[in-house]
Amino acid sequence: MELDGTVLVIKRIHVVYRVATPSEDKDKVERAYSIHADNCPVYRSLIAAIDITTELSWRGQD
């Protein structure tokens, strides 16, 4: 949040996707993560006004 005059506005959002799946699904998770932004209506609506970054934190479950 930053001040724009006297109003607090959102300038940046950082999203961390914490995913735990079986190890054999790691490629599927990485593929979904790599294409999600282009197919997300919320991301596509906000990206023009807000700097949005994402990060994938994957943990394999065996």
N, C-alpha and C positions, 0 to 999 in steps of 0.2 A: 504494500500500500504506500502510496506517495500523495503528498498534497499537491493539488492542482488549484492554485489560489487558496481558497478556504475549504475545499472539498477533498476528501480522501478518495482516490481512485486506484483501481487495480491496474498495475503496469506490467506485472510479470506473474506467471504461474509456473511452478515446477511440479510435475506429476511423476510419482514413483509407482510403477506397477510391480507389486510384490506377488510373484506367482510361484506356486509349488505344484509340480506335476511329476508323473513318472518320468524317469530319465529318457525313455524312448520318445517322449512327446516334446523334447526340447526344440527340435527343428520346427515343429508346428507352432510352438509358442513364439519363437523368434520370427517366423514368417508373419504371424498375426500382428505382432508388435511392429514389424517393419511397414505394414500397410494400413494400420488402424487410423492414423491421422487423416489420411486422404479420404477415408470413408466415414469419418465421424462428423455428424452435423454440428455438434457443439464446438468442436475444434475449428471447423471450417467457418463457423459464424463469428468466433471470437478472435481468430488469429490476425485479422486485419487491425485490431485495436489493442491486443494484448500479446506480449511476447510469451509464448508457451513453449516450454521445453519438457521432454519426457525422458524417463530412464527405466530400464527393465532390470529388475532384481529377481532372477530365476533361481529356484532351488530344486534340485532333483530329489525325488522320493523313490527309493527302491524297496 
